[in-house]
């Protein structure tokens, strides 16, 4: 039979276990509020990352402390590791990716190739808004409700184009193609006026005379067209897809109205007799 002393000890351990879990919850809430207060005065991706690190340390430490109530610290570690070298090796191998992602996440948060809210384009052409960073991954917001979750280790090895680098605005790159016999100077003016007329575009390029819209450049002679390029700036509150759609429609209508042809690829086939 279980003695009264043993029952009392079990109750005390159960209460201590619950109290530690409650303390962990309170500390996690405190950490969140603390970092929210800090972010009111300064922003940075490193704050988001280190909030996750501190929270993870509190949770892991709290769980170890809570379970140690029932059998002591050594017993807990023996239980977690299974008391066998094989299981320890498996856990160590499995933790390699976690450690690598955590270290790469720390490097990203320190060197800051992008911030939360920046619009970036990955080397495979994927474009999105940085929404979050954890110890394991970065979350990119794509079109509408689509999100892309990328491990920190993979992202840290990629070449990234940042369209919001140290700017209060986001930006999108546009290429427009016109026929060879078009008036390039007139087309440049037409495209620029179409961009300026968009209610979503803003003067986001810093110049000696103040803020202005980005120029439209005659970039290249291509196989069947002349290539014009420009950058369009917009506020973070504007959806990227809304801006791109509006600008494309306005430029298309403006070019057609001014008699500037948008060419399409074609092939001449010559058949010998």
C-alpha angles and dihedrals in degrees: 000000000000112000125227090249091055091049090050090049091049091050091049091050092048091049090047090049091051092044092054091050090050089049090052090051091049092049092050090051090048092051091050093050091045093053091044088056091049091049090055088067101033137009134210142138089245090067091056092048097047091047087059091047094051091046092050092049091051093049096046093043091046094051092049091049092046095052092043087067090075100045114001129259096287091052091052094051090046089052094046094048094038092232092267132109090221095060091044090054091049092051092047091051092047091049093057093083091044092051092045093050091047093050092046090048088054090050091051092049092049101044093033105206084175140005133222106284096026120132110231136176119212123219091259090058097258110145128195149135118268105241105167147352127209134175089272109032152002121241119220121194109221127179116333109324097347118118131185119211113203124184112242091236092058095044092049090058096050130094107242132196112208116204094183101047108163091330132120088224135064122226141203129204120230132194120194126186125208133182121271094246092054124113100253094195092052091046091053090053092046093051093047093050091048091053092048091049092059112104089216100055122086138190096263104151114100113224137167088265095048133265118348143161115273117262122252110239131206095226110174152347103243130189096274106002150032113254122223121186136187142162120236120203124208140170121269089241090066118085111240093227091053092053094045093048093048095047093047092051093048094047092046092051093044094051092048092047091053094047095249111146123226102211128216128204117267136171128219112213116204115196117198120216 
